Each structure stands twice: as structure tokens, then as C-alpha cells.
């Protein structure tokens, strides 16, 4: 049974927030609110006009030095908090434990944003009260960490998971155009019949994947999404990978 849910995603990377907005559009029962700073996010949580049911947060810190997730936890005892950050568990363990975060997902891990989407979708799809749908505190964080480590050991950015490397983006053309041309060549999938924009916001994807500084690779980012009968993966190394969607569901 689905119900309306307001999710706040706080991240200082506008590209990540744009990608998040595109991803969360897949969940009809979710309204996504975004914030580009810890102060903005805390203002939204504190506002009487906006009820936030769930927080997805990067490792943001308020001007007074307090971690955003800790400040939110002080205001909301039972709100689910997903710590979604590029930092390793060892770097955030203290803050995550103090804030009693519900889950930890590391950016650049297999499925990263898709995994966050799945966690939030579980809240939406569960008919019980939000407070009883999630395991709180360190046990849930530990479970997420174990899952993440297992996935990483099983695959280095997807290459060991029966993916086919079907193309390479060198940065000199629009990423969306390269993806379409690559998939058309690989699978004969018509971009007219299957518009790519219905599956992914390519501008947001390119903003996330493209290096911040020319000539420097943005290491370790991988984004996965369905397109036609395939699941695609695009990495910050420019690799474009594909596998049948049925394989991705098993």
C-alpha cells in the first residue's frame, strides 16, 4: 500500500541532486525536496510548513561544526536517515553512530543511487507505520556496510558481474548521444521507439560523471539505469556497459 512520502536529499553537488531528482521520479508516492547545504537542509526539517519523512544526506556540516545528520536527529528522534556519502565507513562511523543513522550507502559503490532509491522505495511499499518498517541505529548500518562490501568484492564497478563493455565516452561529445549510438550499435535498440530521456536525465548524468577539473578523472563513480530490455552502467572512467535487464533482476 503506497502513501505520500516527502524525502529530503541534502548534497552540495548540484549534479548529484539533479540525478537524484530524475531517479526519484520513478517512485510516484515520493515527493523529493533538495538542499545544497547543511543549513538549508536543517531549515527545511525545522520548517512547520514542510513535513520531512526521510532524509538522504551527504556528509554535510553546519557552520557551527555539527554534522547535519546529528542536528537532524536532535530535532527528529525517529526520522529515517540515509547517509549517502563518498566517505568510507571508517571516516563516518563516529558521526553515523552518534546520529543513529538508519542506513549507510557509499557513493561510487555498486548501484549507489539505485541502492538509496531501493531503500526509500521499501518505506513507500510497506503498509506499516514508518517507525516500524526500518531497523534503527548501528545494526542497520552494519547490515548495509556488509552488503556494500560483498558487492564490491564481487565486482569492480560491475565488470565482473556479466556485463558487456559496449562503448566508451571520451568527453568530446554529448554523453546522451554517445549512449544512444552505442546501444543502437550493440542491441539494435531504436532511440525513437525507446527515448533515452524517459530512463535517465542525461544532462545530470554528464554533470556527475564529467571531471570537475579538465584532464582529471572523477574516480569511482558508477550509475546504473534500465533502458529498454537492458540495464546500462556508465562509469566515471567513461565506460558504458550493458547486460540484459532480466539478469539484473536475479
N, C-alpha and C positions, 0 to 999 in steps of 0.2 A: 504494500500500500504506500503510494508516494504522497509526500506532503511538501509544502513550500519550505525551503531552507535557504537562509542567507549565509553565504560563505564570504569571508574577508580574506583576500590574498594580499599580503604585505611583502614587497620586494623593491629594492632600489634600482632594479634593472627594468626599464620600461619595456624592453623586448620580451623579457620573461612574462611580464604582466599581459602583454598583448597575446602572447602564445597561450597563456592561461585562459584568457577570455575566449579564445577560439575553442579551446578544449572543453571548457565548462558549458559551452553552448550545446554540447551533446547531452547534457542532463537537464531535461525540461523543468524539473522541480527545483532547480537551483538558481538563485539569483546571486551573481558574483559582484562583489564590491572590491575595488582595488585601492591600495595606498602605496605611495612611493617612498615613504619614510616611516620611522617608528612613531614619531609624534602624530602624524596624520592618522596612522592606524589606531593609536590609543584614543584619539579624539572621536573616531568613528565608534569604537567599542563603548566609549563613555557617553555617547550621544543618546538622549532619551528618544529621539526620532528614528533611530536605526537599531533594530534588534539583531545582533550577530549570533548565529547558531554555531559557527565553526570558524576557527582561524587557521589559515595556512600561512606560515611566516618564514622568511629568511632569517638569518642571524642578525637582526637589526637591534641597534642600541639607542636608547633615548639620550638626549643631550646631557642628562644627569648621570650617565654611565650605567643605568639599569637596563638589563636586557628586556626587549619588548615582551617576550613570552612570560617573563616573571611579572612584569607590570600588569599584563592582561590577567594572569592567574590571580593576582591580588584583588582584582575587581570582579572576576567571574570564577567562582570556585569549581564549576562543573562544565565549562565550555570545552569541547574537544579542541585540542591544539596540535596541529601537524607542523613539525619543524622540518622545513624543506630548504636545505642549505647545501652549498658546495663543501662545507667544512666536514672533516671526518668526525666520527663518533667521539674519538678521544678529545677533540677540540671543543665539543659542545656538551659532553656528558654532564659536567657540573651544572650548567645552566638548565639543561633539559631535565635533570633530576629535581633541581630546586623548583622548577615551574610545573613539575608533574605533567610533562607533555604526553599526549596520547600516543603519538607515533613520530618516528623519525625516518625521513627519506632523504638520501643524499643525491644532490644534483649530479648528473653525469653518470649515475648508476643505470643499470639496465632498466629501461622503461620509465625512468624518473618521474616525469609529469604524469604519465599514464598511470603510474602506481598511486600517486596522490589522488588522481581522479577516481580510481577504483576505491580507495579508502573512503572518500566522501560519498561516492555512489552507494556504498554499503550502508551509510547512515540514512540516505534517502529511501533505499529499498526496504529497510527494516521497518516494520509497522509498530515496533515498541517505542517507548519514550527514549529520546536521545541519551539520557543519562544512563540507560541500562543497555544500550547497544554496543558500547565500547568498553574494552578493558582499560583502566586508567593507570597512569604512572609508569614506573620502571618496567613492569612486566610486559606491557605492550611495546615499549621502546625496545626492549631486549628481543622480542619476537621479530620486530621489524628489522632490527640490525642483523639477526641471524638469517632472515630471508634475503636481505641485501647481500650479505657476504657469500651465501650459497650461490646466488645468481652471478655474482662477479667471478667466483671460482669456476662456474660452469661456462662462462663466456666472456671474452674480452670485447666489449661493445658489440655483442651479437654475432661475431664472426664464427664462433664455434657452435652456434645454435641452428645449423642447417640453413643459413642464409646464403643467398647468391649475391655476390658483388656485381651489380649491373651497370654502374656508372660512377663518374667522378665529377664533382663540381669544383672548378678551379677559381671561381670568384669573378670571372670576367664576363659572365652572362647572368641574367636573372635566374635565381635558383629554381623558381617555379617552372620556368620554361625548360630548364635542363632536366628536371624531374619528369615532366610530361614527355619530352622527347626520349628520355631513357626508358621509361616504362612502355611507351609505344613500340620502341625497338625490341624490348625484351619480351613483352607479352601480347603485343598487338592490341593493347587497350586504347580505345579511341577517347581522346580528351574532349571531343564534342559530346559523346554519349555519357562520359563519366567526368564532369568538370572537376578539376583538382581543388578548386576553391571550396567545394562542398565538403572536402575532407580535412583541409588544413589551410590556415591563413599563411600563405607563402611569404608575405612581407614580414610578418612577425617571426616566422621560422628563419628567414635570411638574417634578420636583425640579431637573432640569438646565436646563429651559427657563425656569422662573419666575425673575424678577429676585431677586437677593439682598436688594435694598432696594426697598420698595414705591415704585412710581412711576418707577423707573429701569429702562430696558431692558437686558437682558443681551445685548450686541451680538454679532452674527456667528455664532451657533450654529445649526447645521442638522443634523438627524438624519433619516436615510433608512432605510426598512424595507419589506419586502414585506407586503402584506395582500390576500389573495385573489388576483385577477388583476392587481393594481395595485402599483406602488411608490409609497409615500407619502413626503412630506418635511414635517417640521414645523420651523419656524424660531423663533428667539427673539423675532422680531417678531410672532409669533402666526399667521403664515401657514401654512395647510395646503394642500399641493399634491399633485397626483396625475398619474401617467402610466401607460399600460399596461405591465405587467411585461415583456412581450416587447421593448418599446422600450428598457427599461433594460438588457437583456442584449446589445444590439447596439452 
